[in-house]
Amino acid sequence: VWRIWPFGQPINQFMNAFTDHRDSDLLIVSHFSLLLGCALPSWMSSGYNDRPLAPFAGILSLGIGDTMASMVGHKYGVLRWSKTGKNN
């Protein structure tokens, strides 16, 4: 997949800097799902002017979802980054 000339290798090198154990060697799923989740509502709502927030649904849900996950994780989470329980 990453051998597609001329963009395959530079994209692979860029994306590998942001991968973790959940991504496979062949296809980096988390980057593509994030991009599709943010772009798909915008693509699907083109031409519909009656719903002004529809193109931003992916970005809004990501922002609200990450914020809520952070708040819930901070209050109820048990795994801490450091032994003192405070993020340095």
SULCORDA-V375395 format. One record per residue. RES is the residue in one letter. PHI is phi in degrees with one decimal (* if undefined). OMEGA is omega in degrees with one decimal (* if undefined). Layout:
res: {RES:RES}
phi: {PHI:PHI}
omega: {OMEGA:OMEGA}
//
This chain:
res: {V:W:R:I:W:P:F:G:Q:P:I:N:Q:F:M:N:A:F:T:D:H:R:D:S:D:L:L:I:V:S:H:F:S:L:L:L:G:C:A:L:P:S:W:M:S:S:G:Y:N:D:R:P:L:A:P:F:A:G:I:L:S:L:G:I:G:D:T:M:A:S:M:V:G:H:K:Y:G:V:L:R:W:S:K:T:G:K:N:N}
phi: {*:-85.1:-93.2:-70.8:-81.7:-101.4:-100.9:-59.9:-67.0:-63.0:-66.4:-61.4:-64.6:-65.7:-72.2:-65.6:-68.1:-114.8:-98.4:-137.6:-67.0:-79.9:-92.3:-84.9:-74.6:-81.9:-140.9:-90.4:-73.5:-64.3:-66.1:-68.4:-68.5:-66.1:-63.8:-66.6:-63.8:-85.1:-89.8:-59.4:-60.7:-66.8:-67.0:-75.8:-97.8:-67.2:98.3:-102.7:-96.5:-80.6:-124.3:-69.2:-91.8:-57.9:-65.4:-100.0:-61.4:-65.7:-68.9:-65.6:-66.6:-66.8:-64.3:-69.0:-64.0:-66.1:-64.9:-65.1:-63.5:-66.1:-66.5:-67.0:-64.9:-67.8:-80.3:-111.3:-70.1:-111.9:-87.7:-110.6:-70.8:-127.0:-69.3:-79.7:89.3:-110.2:-77.8:-91.3}
omega: {-176.3:178.8:-178.9:-177.1:2.0:-170.8:-173.6:-177.0:177.8:177.8:178.2:-179.6:179.7:-175.8:-179.6:177.7:-175.7:-177.6:174.5:-174.9:-177.6:-178.8:-180.0:-179.9:-174.8:-175.4:179.7:-170.6:-172.9:178.8:-178.3:179.0:176.5:178.7:178.8:179.9:178.7:-174.2:-175.3:176.7:178.4:179.3:-175.8:-176.7:179.7:-178.7:178.4:-177.9:-177.0:179.1:-172.8:-179.7:-177.3:179.0:-177.3:-176.0:179.6:-179.3:178.7:179.7:176.8:178.9:179.3:179.9:178.0:178.6:179.4:178.5:178.0:-179.2:179.5:178.8:178.4:-177.6:-172.4:-177.3:-179.7:-179.5:-179.2:179.8:-179.5:-177.4:-179.4:-179.2:178.8:176.7:179.3:*}
//
